[in-house]
Amino acid sequence: MRTSSMFQIAAVKSVSIKKYVQDSDGNWHDAQNVDDYPTHYAGDTVPYRLVVTNTGDETLTDVQITDDRVDLAGLDPLPDGLEAGAVIPELLPGEDNAVTIEYSIVLGDEAAGGSLINNACAIPEDAGVEESCDPAGILVETSTLSWEKVNAGDVSEYLAGSEWSLVRVDENGDPVGSVIAVTDCIEDAAADCSGPDVNPEPGKFKIAELAAGDYVLTETRAPAGYVLDDTQREITVRGDTEFEVPIENTQSDVPQLPLTGGMGTFAIFLGAGSVGLLVAFALWMQRRRSRIAIS
């Protein structure tokens, strides 16, 4: 008669982590290859989700969670599921006991122009348990803002020569970063534009390499012969953004002289002075002749 030998199966300790990233429509992506990378823009807030599972059959303690681009332990408040030091104090076996952690990062300007991959890891306190890591990637692009300047009396006429200020603002309307001074680029090609405006057509503007966010646009100098419109126009920029309605200027009732210095201004005053001297000389000659005739 055969009898079965007794044997024991060793306990298994293991952990896995899965990282997801959310797109602008609220969908979560595994984002393991570039075809699944969602597109975001510099300045965006990007949500991430981690799912940490004990895949063994014994409870794990003090599992530290890290992200190579985010100091999770420094977040205030800490994401749900984590305690001080970005640690899961106790992780029970099985998918039903998995811990879900969510947090967000803000993309800086330096992230624009390519892909951004960050890697999250679950590191058990027990040195005999292998850590688990999982990356997720996104594509990061910059935004643009476009607008047009036209004659209020004929909106088909684009007006050249206006100047503007563009500044990014926070939720309170306070400036964020430096003011962008914009001058109308009038060139043969965009490559010839040397300032922020990269649209070479007169009266048409396009500002590139912007971070996503809220901006205020203000005209600081009107086209020659037109009245300044210093209205502060607010707009949220993300991706290719434009003012849907052209910005109009009305013609000035008073002719504008080019009093900006240089030979033009000097010539105006010199001409006016010369005319005055000629008139005075003519009056003096007329009076002199009158006195001679009386004598």
Backbone bond lengths (Angstrom), bond angles and torsions (degrees), N, CA, C in turn:
res aa  C-N    CA-C-N  psi(-1)  N-CA   C-N-CA  omega(-1)  CA-C   N-CA-C  phi
1 M - - - 1.461 - - 1.521 108.41 -
2 R 1.297 113.82 128.38 1.459 118.43 -179.72 1.533 109.96 -86.21
3 T 1.286 113.58 145.69 1.463 119.04 172.97 1.523 108.15 -124.61
4 S 1.296 116.08 145.75 1.462 120.80 179.65 1.516 109.81 -80.61
5 S 1.334 114.50 137.26 1.461 119.49 176.31 1.518 109.17 -77.86
6 M 1.291 117.03 143.97 1.459 121.44 177.83 1.528 109.54 -80.04
7 F 1.315 117.41 138.77 1.463 120.55 174.81 1.518 108.35 -145.81
8 Q 1.302 116.43 159.16 1.468 122.42 -178.46 1.533 109.34 -119.72
9 I 1.328 114.34 141.63 1.463 120.50 174.78 1.515 107.74 -95.63
10 A 1.317 116.40 124.69 1.464 120.29 -178.43 1.520 110.59 -65.75
11 A 1.319 114.75 144.55 1.464 120.04 177.29 1.525 109.68 -64.78
12 V 1.321 115.16 143.52 1.465 121.13 -179.34 1.525 109.29 -110.17
13 K 1.315 115.53 129.60 1.462 121.03 175.07 1.531 108.36 -118.25
14 S 1.310 115.79 121.64 1.467 119.28 178.60 1.527 109.12 -157.80
15 V 1.336 116.06 159.36 1.458 122.33 -178.46 1.522 108.96 -142.32
16 S 1.325 116.16 150.99 1.466 120.66 174.41 1.521 109.43 -135.59
17 I 1.314 115.42 150.15 1.463 121.00 176.73 1.521 108.18 -129.74
18 K 1.306 116.12 140.48 1.470 122.22 177.43 1.521 108.37 -127.36
19 K 1.342 115.62 131.02 1.463 120.73 -177.51 1.517 110.73 -112.47
20 Y 1.338 115.80 137.47 1.458 121.98 178.42 1.536 108.57 -129.34
21 V 1.344 116.58 154.21 1.457 122.01 175.78 1.525 108.38 -129.41
22 Q 1.334 115.84 143.84 1.462 120.88 -175.39 1.524 111.29 -97.20
23 D 1.340 116.73 140.19 1.465 120.17 175.71 1.522 109.96 -88.63
24 S 1.334 116.47 -179.95 1.465 120.97 -175.53 1.522 112.91 -70.18
25 D 1.339 117.78 -13.40 1.461 121.43 177.43 1.523 112.44 -95.30
26 G 1.326 117.17 1.70 1.453 120.62 178.10 1.512 115.03 90.97
27 N 1.338 118.01 8.08 1.462 121.07 179.89 1.520 110.09 -91.42
28 W 1.340 115.81 141.85 1.456 121.01 -179.91 1.530 110.49 -92.45
29 H 1.344 115.70 139.37 1.464 121.65 -178.31 1.523 109.97 -122.70
30 D 1.345 114.25 139.58 1.455 120.20 172.41 1.531 109.77 -66.44
31 A 1.328 116.19 -35.85 1.471 124.10 171.46 1.527 113.11 53.88
32 Q 1.329 116.00 47.31 1.460 120.98 178.46 1.523 112.60 -89.04
33 N 1.332 116.78 -22.01 1.465 119.49 177.09 1.518 108.97 -136.37
34 V 1.322 115.51 162.87 1.459 120.64 -170.46 1.527 112.73 -61.30
35 D 1.317 118.07 -27.12 1.464 120.41 179.26 1.530 112.18 -66.29
36 D 1.326 116.19 -20.84 1.464 120.71 -179.02 1.525 112.07 -106.95
37 Y 1.351 117.41 5.48 1.462 119.81 178.96 1.541 109.39 -72.80
38 P 1.324 118.99 123.27 1.469 118.89 173.04 1.529 110.34 -74.26
39 T 1.319 115.90 153.34 1.465 121.11 179.34 1.520 110.53 -93.36
40 H 1.321 115.75 131.00 1.460 122.51 173.88 1.524 108.11 -129.09
41 Y 1.348 115.38 170.49 1.457 121.06 -177.66 1.518 110.09 -120.90
42 A 1.333 115.30 147.55 1.458 120.19 175.60 1.520 109.07 -51.58
43 G 1.325 116.36 128.70 1.460 121.59 -175.61 1.517 113.74 101.76
44 D 1.338 117.76 -16.43 1.466 122.06 178.44 1.530 111.03 -67.99
45 T 1.331 114.84 153.67 1.456 122.01 167.38 1.522 107.54 -98.54
46 V 1.336 117.35 122.32 1.469 122.51 -173.38 1.529 109.99 -110.07
47 P 1.336 118.43 119.42 1.464 121.18 178.49 1.537 111.59 -84.10
48 Y 1.336 114.96 139.75 1.465 122.27 175.71 1.533 109.33 -123.21
49 R 1.324 115.21 153.75 1.467 121.71 177.01 1.525 108.94 -134.33
50 L 1.328 115.52 133.05 1.468 121.98 175.06 1.526 108.64 -116.09
51 V 1.316 116.44 136.62 1.458 121.93 174.28 1.529 107.38 -120.43
52 V 1.336 115.36 115.16 1.463 121.52 -175.91 1.531 108.25 -109.10
53 T 1.328 115.79 123.94 1.476 121.26 -175.27 1.519 110.79 -125.63
54 N 1.329 115.25 135.08 1.469 121.29 171.69 1.522 107.38 -82.47
55 T 1.304 117.78 106.61 1.468 122.64 -176.50 1.528 112.55 -93.25
56 G 1.320 116.15 5.47 1.460 120.27 177.11 1.509 110.87 -98.35
57 D 1.330 115.04 -159.07 1.459 118.89 -179.47 1.524 113.01 -124.58
58 E 1.327 115.63 15.19 1.457 120.14 173.94 1.525 109.37 -128.98
59 T 1.318 114.58 149.16 1.460 120.14 179.52 1.530 110.56 -64.92
60 L 1.332 115.76 136.67 1.461 122.22 175.49 1.526 109.57 -103.38
61 T 1.324 116.61 145.86 1.463 120.31 179.47 1.528 110.03 -123.59
62 D 1.329 113.97 149.92 1.467 122.67 175.31 1.525 112.16 49.74
63 V 1.330 114.31 59.73 1.465 120.32 176.51 1.528 107.86 -86.73
64 Q 1.308 116.98 114.50 1.468 120.80 -178.86 1.520 110.39 -84.29
65 I 1.346 115.63 136.89 1.464 122.22 -179.81 1.516 108.81 -112.12
66 T 1.331 117.09 129.76 1.462 121.43 -179.26 1.528 110.71 -129.48
67 D 1.328 114.83 157.54 1.467 122.95 172.64 1.516 105.87 -137.14
68 D 1.329 117.64 127.13 1.462 119.38 -173.02 1.520 114.16 -70.08
69 R 1.333 118.01 -6.11 1.467 120.19 177.42 1.529 112.62 -120.87
70 V 1.305 117.75 1.03 1.466 121.38 -178.69 1.525 108.52 -137.23
71 D 1.330 116.20 132.10 1.460 120.61 173.55 1.524 107.98 -83.49
72 L 1.331 116.03 87.83 1.460 119.81 -176.54 1.522 111.94 -60.67
73 A 1.324 117.09 -36.90 1.465 120.31 -179.33 1.525 111.84 -66.35
74 G 1.338 117.00 -22.58 1.460 120.62 -178.76 1.520 114.22 -91.56
75 L 1.339 117.64 -2.67 1.462 119.70 -179.73 1.524 110.49 -69.18
76 D 1.321 115.75 139.21 1.458 120.86 179.00 1.527 109.01 -134.75
77 P 1.331 118.04 110.20 1.463 125.70 4.41 1.529 111.59 -79.45
78 L 1.335 115.28 163.11 1.459 120.59 174.56 1.523 109.53 -66.92
79 P 1.333 118.24 144.40 1.465 120.14 175.98 1.534 110.65 -60.57
80 D 1.324 115.39 149.52 1.461 119.95 175.90 1.520 109.75 -56.03
81 G 1.322 116.01 139.65 1.458 121.59 -179.93 1.505 113.39 99.66
82 L 1.339 116.71 -16.09 1.461 120.61 179.81 1.518 110.71 -111.85
83 E 1.327 115.03 148.14 1.452 121.54 172.03 1.516 108.81 -116.68
84 A 1.322 116.76 -179.30 1.467 121.88 -174.22 1.519 111.42 -47.35
85 G 1.336 114.59 134.19 1.454 120.29 -177.24 1.512 113.54 86.03
86 A 1.349 116.38 9.86 1.472 122.17 -177.29 1.523 110.73 57.71
87 V 1.330 115.68 50.84 1.458 122.49 -176.17 1.527 110.44 -117.91
88 I 1.346 116.07 139.13 1.466 121.83 167.00 1.528 106.09 -91.13
89 P 1.328 117.84 110.20 1.475 118.84 -172.39 1.521 113.67 -66.51
90 E 1.313 118.49 -32.27 1.462 121.17 -179.71 1.525 109.19 -147.84
91 L 1.329 115.70 128.33 1.455 121.00 -179.07 1.529 108.58 -127.17
92 L 1.324 115.66 108.44 1.462 121.50 -178.24 1.526 110.15 -79.20
93 P 1.323 117.50 154.30 1.469 120.60 -179.13 1.531 112.59 -66.47
94 G 1.337 115.31 151.26 1.452 121.42 171.87 1.523 114.16 100.56
95 E 1.335 115.46 152.21 1.464 122.03 -179.26 1.526 112.27 -63.75
96 D 1.337 115.97 -31.01 1.464 118.99 -179.63 1.525 111.96 -65.22
97 N 1.311 117.28 -20.01 1.465 121.95 -179.24 1.539 112.41 -104.73
98 A 1.316 116.57 10.55 1.471 120.36 179.59 1.531 109.99 -60.69
99 V 1.325 115.49 148.00 1.468 121.89 179.44 1.527 108.55 -106.86
100 T 1.327 115.33 128.30 1.468 121.36 178.44 1.520 109.51 -104.57
101 I 1.314 116.07 129.62 1.469 122.69 -177.54 1.523 108.05 -124.26
102 E 1.337 117.07 130.43 1.464 121.19 179.18 1.521 110.31 -126.02
103 Y 1.324 115.97 141.25 1.456 121.78 178.61 1.526 108.01 -158.82
104 S 1.308 117.31 170.96 1.473 121.90 -176.66 1.518 110.09 -133.79
105 I 1.331 115.61 156.06 1.455 121.78 171.92 1.527 108.46 -130.04
106 V 1.335 116.36 152.04 1.464 122.36 175.94 1.521 108.05 -101.50
107 L 1.319 116.01 127.62 1.465 121.09 -178.00 1.523 110.17 -79.52
108 G 1.310 116.64 122.10 1.455 120.85 175.57 1.523 111.39 -81.80
109 D 1.323 115.69 169.46 1.464 120.55 -179.75 1.522 111.82 -60.17
110 E 1.336 116.39 -30.08 1.461 119.65 -176.63 1.524 112.53 -67.88
111 A 1.352 116.08 -15.09 1.467 119.09 -178.48 1.524 112.59 -83.82
112 A 1.332 116.75 -10.74 1.463 120.41 -172.59 1.527 111.87 -73.22
113 G 1.335 113.56 153.52 1.451 119.54 171.42 1.509 115.55 93.37
114 G 1.327 118.20 23.17 1.453 119.31 178.64 1.513 110.89 175.41
115 S 1.314 115.98 -153.55 1.460 120.86 179.63 1.522 109.86 -102.59
116 L 1.323 114.68 153.50 1.462 121.37 177.20 1.522 107.21 -130.05
117 I 1.325 115.84 119.09 1.462 121.27 -178.96 1.517 108.49 -118.48
118 N 1.313 117.16 127.71 1.460 119.29 172.91 1.514 110.07 -126.22
119 N 1.317 114.68 149.17 1.445 123.21 -168.58 1.528 109.85 -116.60
120 A 1.330 117.05 128.24 1.465 121.85 177.29 1.522 109.35 -108.74
121 C 1.333 116.39 144.57 1.460 121.10 -178.50 1.526 110.51 -133.80
122 A 1.332 115.28 148.96 1.464 123.63 170.75 1.515 107.03 -113.10
123 I 1.336 116.80 120.22 1.459 122.10 -173.38 1.532 108.88 -121.40
124 P 1.341 117.67 102.67 1.467 120.31 179.90 1.529 111.96 -66.42
125 E 1.328 115.57 150.56 1.470 120.21 177.35 1.522 110.94 -63.09
126 D 1.324 116.60 -37.02 1.464 122.09 -179.82 1.529 109.64 -67.60
127 A 1.338 115.47 115.67 1.466 119.85 -176.52 1.517 112.11 -64.02
128 G 1.336 117.41 -17.23 1.448 119.59 -179.48 1.512 113.86 -83.91
129 V 1.315 116.87 -2.38 1.467 121.10 -179.85 1.525 108.66 -105.00
130 E 1.302 116.12 125.62 1.462 120.74 -176.54 1.527 111.19 -71.51
131 E 1.305 115.78 136.74 1.471 119.78 177.76 1.516 109.98 -70.06
132 S 1.339 115.21 158.92 1.465 121.71 178.74 1.524 108.58 -125.06
133 C 1.318 116.45 135.75 1.467 121.29 -179.54 1.526 110.17 -131.71
134 D 1.340 115.61 153.09 1.464 119.89 178.82 1.530 109.33 -152.32
135 P 1.335 118.66 128.45 1.460 121.29 179.08 1.533 111.91 -93.40
136 A 1.328 114.97 165.22 1.472 122.14 170.42 1.517 107.51 -148.91
137 G 1.338 116.98 139.40 1.459 120.59 -175.65 1.515 112.93 -120.79
138 I 1.327 115.45 157.55 1.465 123.02 174.44 1.525 108.31 -138.99
139 L 1.321 116.39 160.34 1.455 122.56 170.57 1.523 107.97 -100.31
140 V 1.320 116.73 134.67 1.463 121.19 -176.38 1.522 109.80 -118.48
141 E 1.324 116.59 124.82 1.460 122.11 179.24 1.525 110.01 -125.13
142 T 1.335 115.62 162.12 1.468 120.02 173.61 1.520 109.51 -94.05
143 S 1.323 115.68 169.42 1.459 121.90 -178.19 1.527 110.98 -109.10
144 T 1.325 116.16 164.89 1.466 122.05 176.28 1.526 109.44 -130.91
145 L 1.325 115.65 156.09 1.472 122.01 175.20 1.523 108.77 -132.71
146 S 1.348 116.20 130.80 1.470 121.62 -179.33 1.522 110.40 -126.53
147 W 1.332 115.86 149.66 1.466 121.72 172.38 1.525 109.26 -157.33
148 E 1.348 115.52 169.62 1.464 121.61 -178.69 1.522 110.09 -129.33
149 K 1.324 116.41 150.02 1.469 123.54 178.88 1.519 108.52 -119.10
150 V 1.356 116.85 120.53 1.459 120.91 -174.37 1.524 111.29 -132.19
151 N 1.328 114.18 165.30 1.467 123.08 176.16 1.524 108.78 -77.98
152 A 1.339 116.97 125.74 1.467 120.62 -179.44 1.523 111.29 -61.99
153 G 1.333 116.99 -28.61 1.454 120.15 179.99 1.512 113.94 -81.83
154 D 1.322 117.17 -16.32 1.464 122.87 179.10 1.520 107.30 -155.39
155 V 1.337 116.62 92.17 1.458 120.93 -172.16 1.523 113.02 -68.37
156 S 1.327 117.00 -6.66 1.462 118.96 175.10 1.530 111.60 -83.75
157 E 1.336 116.45 -7.42 1.460 121.34 -179.15 1.531 109.85 -97.18
158 Y 1.328 115.99 114.07 1.458 120.56 177.84 1.526 109.04 -82.87
159 L 1.340 115.91 138.74 1.457 121.87 -175.68 1.521 110.36 -104.86
160 A 1.313 115.86 126.82 1.459 121.54 -178.93 1.523 111.05 -92.57
161 G 1.326 115.78 155.66 1.457 120.79 166.98 1.508 117.22 95.52
162 S 1.326 119.31 3.61 1.465 119.19 179.75 1.529 110.13 -77.51
163 E 1.354 114.58 159.66 1.462 121.17 177.72 1.524 109.13 -130.05
164 W 1.335 116.28 154.57 1.465 121.32 -170.15 1.517 111.10 -145.38
165 S 1.337 114.02 162.82 1.457 120.85 166.51 1.522 107.62 -121.39
166 L 1.336 115.76 139.62 1.460 122.32 178.71 1.517 107.30 -130.64
167 V 1.338 116.46 126.76 1.451 119.47 -178.15 1.530 109.67 -139.59
168 R 1.313 115.06 138.46 1.458 120.83 175.09 1.520 109.07 -80.43
169 V 1.346 117.50 141.18 1.460 121.61 -178.08 1.523 110.00 -128.36
170 D 1.343 115.30 157.51 1.459 120.08 177.58 1.524 110.09 -89.58
171 E 1.343 116.33 -170.68 1.465 120.06 -176.25 1.521 112.76 -66.04
172 N 1.346 117.05 -16.56 1.461 120.89 178.01 1.526 112.55 -96.23
173 G 1.321 115.91 0.31 1.461 120.07 -179.19 1.519 113.63 84.79
174 D 1.328 117.19 8.00 1.465 120.49 179.03 1.531 110.11 -85.35
175 P 1.331 116.99 143.21 1.475 120.32 -177.37 1.523 112.69 -60.13
176 V 1.320 115.42 143.05 1.461 122.93 174.67 1.522 107.06 -120.69
177 G 1.312 116.96 112.46 1.456 119.65 -179.57 1.527 111.73 82.76
178 S 1.312 115.31 -166.47 1.462 122.18 -174.69 1.528 111.80 -86.12
179 V 1.338 115.04 153.48 1.466 121.31 174.81 1.526 108.66 -75.08
180 I 1.330 116.48 136.04 1.464 122.07 176.83 1.535 107.82 -95.02
181 A 1.336 116.48 116.14 1.463 121.45 177.35 1.529 108.60 -87.81
182 V 1.330 115.61 122.61 1.466 120.94 -173.30 1.528 110.06 -115.08
183 T 1.322 116.84 127.46 1.464 123.93 173.78 1.520 108.63 -117.77
184 D 1.312 116.36 138.60 1.463 121.64 -178.89 1.527 110.40 -58.74
185 C 1.351 116.14 118.80 1.464 120.05 176.70 1.525 109.29 -81.78
186 I 1.308 116.70 125.63 1.463 122.23 177.52 1.521 107.47 -125.54
187 E 1.325 115.60 95.36 1.458 121.54 -176.05 1.523 109.23 -142.32
188 D 1.322 114.98 176.93 1.461 120.23 179.00 1.525 112.31 -78.49
189 A 1.330 116.04 -28.60 1.465 119.95 -177.04 1.525 109.34 -148.61
190 A 1.340 115.50 156.72 1.465 120.91 -179.23 1.533 111.30 -60.05
191 A 1.322 115.84 -33.13 1.466 119.93 -178.97 1.525 111.80 -63.07
192 D 1.327 117.00 -20.88 1.463 120.80 -179.19 1.523 112.69 -87.14
193 C 1.333 118.07 -8.50 1.467 121.31 179.21 1.525 109.15 -73.29
194 S 1.326 116.66 129.12 1.470 120.79 -175.92 1.525 112.69 -103.71
195 G 1.331 118.00 -11.28 1.457 120.77 -177.61 1.517 112.03 -107.87
196 P 1.327 116.81 -167.56 1.468 120.81 -179.54 1.527 113.97 -61.93
197 D 1.347 117.51 -32.61 1.465 120.33 178.94 1.525 109.69 -75.78
198 V 1.345 115.97 119.90 1.464 119.94 -178.24 1.528 112.26 -108.81
199 N 1.338 117.57 12.25 1.467 121.36 173.45 1.526 107.57 -98.92
200 P 1.339 118.16 114.21 1.463 120.03 -173.52 1.523 114.91 -77.64
201 E 1.346 118.14 -5.34 1.459 120.62 -177.82 1.526 110.96 -81.30
202 P 1.327 118.59 135.81 1.465 121.40 179.62 1.529 111.34 -58.87
203 G 1.318 115.63 134.25 1.462 120.38 176.90 1.512 114.72 79.33
204 K 1.330 117.91 2.80 1.462 121.63 178.35 1.526 108.49 -122.03
205 F 1.336 115.61 133.19 1.456 120.86 -172.64 1.530 110.79 -125.12
206 K 1.327 115.13 144.26 1.455 121.46 171.71 1.523 108.07 -148.33
207 I 1.332 115.47 120.30 1.455 121.62 178.58 1.521 107.62 -107.29
208 A 1.321 117.00 123.87 1.462 122.09 -176.60 1.527 110.40 -105.79
209 E 1.332 115.18 177.07 1.470 123.20 175.26 1.523 112.68 58.68
210 L 1.332 117.34 38.48 1.462 121.32 178.50 1.527 110.72 -95.44
211 A 1.314 116.01 147.48 1.463 121.03 169.54 1.522 108.28 -80.41
212 A 1.319 116.50 146.74 1.462 119.93 177.43 1.525 109.31 -64.57
213 G 1.329 115.93 145.80 1.462 120.36 178.81 1.510 111.52 155.01
214 D 1.326 116.07 -171.42 1.466 122.78 179.36 1.522 109.53 -92.58
215 Y 1.338 115.50 137.34 1.462 121.30 -177.69 1.527 110.61 -131.65
216 V 1.340 115.14 158.17 1.462 122.34 172.64 1.521 108.15 -123.49
217 L 1.341 116.12 126.08 1.465 123.19 179.56 1.522 108.98 -110.07
218 T 1.342 117.15 130.28 1.466 121.79 -178.30 1.528 109.29 -136.24
219 E 1.325 115.80 131.73 1.468 119.68 174.76 1.527 108.92 -76.00
220 T 1.322 117.20 129.69 1.463 121.39 -179.44 1.525 112.65 -109.24
221 R 1.339 116.88 -17.46 1.470 120.81 176.03 1.516 108.30 -149.88
222 A 1.326 115.41 126.69 1.461 120.57 -178.50 1.532 110.34 -81.82
223 P 1.323 117.41 158.96 1.464 119.67 171.38 1.530 110.03 -58.40
224 A 1.314 117.65 150.51 1.463 122.04 -178.41 1.527 110.64 -55.88
225 G 1.327 115.77 129.53 1.456 120.87 178.44 1.518 114.10 88.54
226 Y 1.335 117.07 6.72 1.467 120.84 -177.69 1.519 110.62 -126.29
227 V 1.332 115.64 156.40 1.456 122.20 -178.10 1.527 110.06 -82.72
228 L 1.321 116.53 134.38 1.463 121.91 179.03 1.529 110.42 -64.34
229 D 1.321 115.84 134.84 1.467 122.33 172.91 1.526 106.99 -114.14
230 D 1.346 116.17 97.96 1.461 119.82 -174.85 1.534 112.71 -94.79
231 T 1.345 116.35 26.68 1.458 120.64 175.57 1.527 110.03 -58.94
232 Q 1.327 116.77 135.18 1.460 121.10 175.86 1.521 108.43 -87.24
233 R 1.312 116.28 113.11 1.468 122.01 -175.79 1.519 110.17 -102.69
234 E 1.331 116.01 120.23 1.464 121.35 -178.62 1.526 110.26 -95.18
235 I 1.327 115.80 141.83 1.456 120.23 179.29 1.529 109.29 -154.76
236 T 1.322 115.87 143.85 1.467 121.52 175.20 1.520 108.01 -94.44
237 V 1.323 115.75 122.76 1.461 122.16 -176.28 1.525 109.20 -103.57
238 R 1.324 115.34 127.73 1.461 120.87 173.00 1.525 107.51 -159.49
239 G 1.317 116.67 120.27 1.455 119.35 -173.89 1.524 109.74 71.36
240 D 1.319 116.67 -150.25 1.467 121.46 178.53 1.525 108.71 -83.27
241 T 1.336 115.95 105.77 1.461 122.96 -173.35 1.522 109.35 -116.28
242 E 1.325 116.71 146.54 1.460 119.77 178.05 1.521 110.59 -148.36
243 F 1.332 115.42 153.35 1.459 120.79 168.94 1.525 106.89 -74.20
244 E 1.310 116.65 121.25 1.465 120.36 -173.68 1.524 112.49 -69.29
245 V 1.324 117.66 -28.51 1.470 121.94 -178.35 1.529 109.11 -109.86
246 P 1.350 118.76 129.69 1.468 120.61 177.08 1.529 111.42 -57.20
247 I 1.308 116.38 148.82 1.456 122.52 178.92 1.525 108.22 -92.55
248 E 1.337 115.86 125.44 1.463 121.31 -171.66 1.529 111.95 -100.96
249 N 1.339 114.77 151.97 1.460 123.06 168.86 1.517 109.28 -126.49
250 T 1.333 116.73 141.84 1.464 121.31 175.10 1.525 109.11 -96.31
251 Q 1.329 115.00 148.11 1.454 119.36 179.90 1.516 110.87 -68.83
252 S 1.337 115.10 146.36 1.456 121.14 178.92 1.520 109.92 -78.18
253 D 1.355 116.34 141.91 1.466 120.90 178.06 1.516 111.42 -75.94
254 V 1.329 117.65 -27.32 1.458 122.68 -177.50 1.515 109.21 -101.69
255 P 1.338 118.23 126.41 1.476 119.21 177.78 1.520 110.62 -58.19
256 Q 1.309 116.64 138.38 1.449 121.31 -178.67 1.518 110.35 -98.87
257 L 1.353 115.26 127.52 1.452 120.95 177.16 1.528 108.51 -91.54
258 P 1.298 116.15 146.58 1.473 119.14 -178.26 1.520 112.25 -77.92
259 L 1.374 116.94 66.90 1.459 120.54 -176.94 1.515 109.82 -84.66
260 T 1.273 114.97 64.50 1.462 119.72 -177.93 1.520 111.18 -116.35
261 G 1.356 117.07 14.33 1.458 119.45 -178.88 1.503 111.36 90.26
262 G 1.327 116.92 179.06 1.456 121.78 176.35 1.513 111.21 83.05
263 M 1.316 116.17 -170.94 1.464 122.51 -174.45 1.509 112.33 -65.77
264 G 1.355 117.53 -30.13 1.456 119.19 -179.11 1.512 111.13 -60.94
265 T 1.351 116.64 -48.47 1.463 121.38 -179.76 1.513 110.60 -65.44
266 F 1.336 116.78 -42.81 1.465 120.74 -178.96 1.517 110.90 -61.71
267 A 1.331 116.01 -41.46 1.463 120.08 -178.44 1.520 111.03 -64.65
268 I 1.331 116.92 -36.68 1.469 119.97 -179.94 1.523 110.23 -63.05
269 F 1.348 115.80 -49.32 1.462 118.63 -178.62 1.523 112.07 -69.71
270 L 1.330 117.67 -34.38 1.462 120.38 177.61 1.510 110.60 -64.87
271 G 1.348 116.64 -43.10 1.458 120.26 179.06 1.517 111.71 -63.06
272 A 1.347 115.40 -43.03 1.468 119.64 -179.61 1.521 110.16 -64.14
273 G 1.330 118.11 -40.16 1.459 121.21 -179.80 1.512 111.56 -66.58
274 S 1.303 117.82 -39.92 1.465 121.77 -179.44 1.523 110.76 -63.58
275 V 1.313 116.77 -42.45 1.468 119.93 178.38 1.514 110.42 -61.74
276 G 1.339 116.74 -42.16 1.464 120.09 179.90 1.506 111.73 -61.87
277 L 1.334 117.58 -41.37 1.463 120.96 179.50 1.524 111.55 -65.11
278 L 1.323 117.05 -40.27 1.465 120.27 179.18 1.520 111.41 -63.35
279 V 1.345 116.03 -41.77 1.471 119.56 179.17 1.521 110.31 -63.63
280 A 1.339 117.47 -44.50 1.467 120.95 -179.43 1.531 110.65 -62.79
281 F 1.340 117.07 -40.43 1.461 120.94 -179.75 1.522 110.45 -65.23
282 A 1.322 117.57 -40.90 1.464 120.87 179.14 1.522 111.00 -62.79
283 L 1.335 118.29 -42.43 1.471 121.93 178.45 1.527 110.85 -63.41
284 W 1.326 116.68 -39.53 1.473 120.16 -179.87 1.523 110.81 -65.45
285 M 1.307 117.88 -40.95 1.457 121.60 179.77 1.523 110.72 -65.69
286 Q 1.338 115.80 -38.25 1.451 119.27 -179.49 1.535 111.04 -65.51
287 R 1.344 116.15 -42.09 1.459 120.03 178.48 1.529 111.12 -65.92
288 R 1.323 117.12 -37.19 1.465 120.98 -178.55 1.532 110.44 -65.52
289 R 1.352 115.62 -42.50 1.453 118.31 178.37 1.524 110.99 -62.85
290 S 1.339 115.01 -37.90 1.486 119.37 -179.56 1.519 110.22 -62.11
291 R 1.348 118.42 -42.58 1.481 121.32 -179.28 1.522 109.57 -65.78
292 I 1.309 118.77 -40.37 1.471 121.44 -179.21 1.521 110.50 -63.84
293 A 1.322 115.66 -42.41 1.472 119.03 179.69 1.492 112.00 -62.54
294 I 1.345 119.89 -36.80 1.457 123.80 -179.93 1.495 110.57 -69.38
295 S 1.338 114.86 -39.32 1.470 119.04 -179.86 1.518 110.48 -63.54
